[in-house]
Amino acid sequence: MGHAREAAPLNRQAYLDWEAQQPDKHEYIAGEVFAMVGVRQNHALAAGAIYARLRSHLAGSRCRSFIADMKLFVAEADAYFYPDVMVTCDERDRRAELAIEHPKLVVEVLSDSTAAYDRGTKFAAYRKLADLQEYLLVDIDQRRLELYRREADHWILLESEGSGPALKLESVDMALSPAEAFEDLDEQP
């Protein structure tokens, strides 16, 4: 996550109007605005590999996958985020111009500067999305996938790393292994 923009708190509409004029992306949480920083190559490669697999798998369906530049609005958290990858199959989202509100799956690729935020504040906000079924965290350094799946009134954690087995993304009926997620990355030192 970036740094807070120095200014008085903005309401959602003021944020949307302001960000539309900015050259860079910013996330919004309850009146505070945070600049999004660029990512490292491995981050972009992992996000791209997962997006490509999802897009190919979902071709011909009513579901759409998005990568990095589409906003996600979480009304109950009064927040706009830019997930690395997300999937929605909701008809309401097909008409959305600026932000998705009903994703089934959200994917975040972890970095040193965002890992705690992605596991904490951001996941707390995402859990408020009634339609969200799964949240996938992609740990590049450990070559690990951490899949949080909603089951009734709680979330369960499934993990796979290295040459481990594929995880079943039930929200989109697709298996994803660490080898597939990290296929474009160089071998770990």
Secondary structure as GFF3:
##gff-version 3
##sequence-region A 1 189
A	DSSP	alpha_helix	12	19	.	.	.	ID=ss1
A	DSSP	beta_strand	26	29	.	.	.	ID=ss2
A	DSSP	beta_strand	32	35	.	.	.	ID=ss3
A	DSSP	alpha_helix	41	58	.	.	.	ID=ss4
A	DSSP	beta_strand	64	67	.	.	.	ID=ss5
A	DSSP	beta_strand	71	74	.	.	.	ID=ss6
A	DSSP	three_ten_helix	75	77	.	.	.	ID=ss7
A	DSSP	beta_strand	79	81	.	.	.	ID=ss8
A	DSSP	beta_strand	85	88	.	.	.	ID=ss9
A	DSSP	alpha_helix	91	94	.	.	.	ID=ss10
A	DSSP	beta_strand	99	100	.	.	.	ID=ss11
A	DSSP	beta_strand	103	109	.	.	.	ID=ss12
A	DSSP	alpha_helix	115	119	.	.	.	ID=ss13
A	DSSP	alpha_helix	121	126	.	.	.	ID=ss14
A	DSSP	beta_strand	134	139	.	.	.	ID=ss15
A	DSSP	beta_strand	144	151	.	.	.	ID=ss16
A	DSSP	beta_strand	154	161	.	.	.	ID=ss17
A	DSSP	beta_strand	167	169	.	.	.	ID=ss18
A	DSSP	beta_strand	174	176	.	.	.	ID=ss19
A	DSSP	alpha_helix	178	181	.	.	.	ID=ss20
###
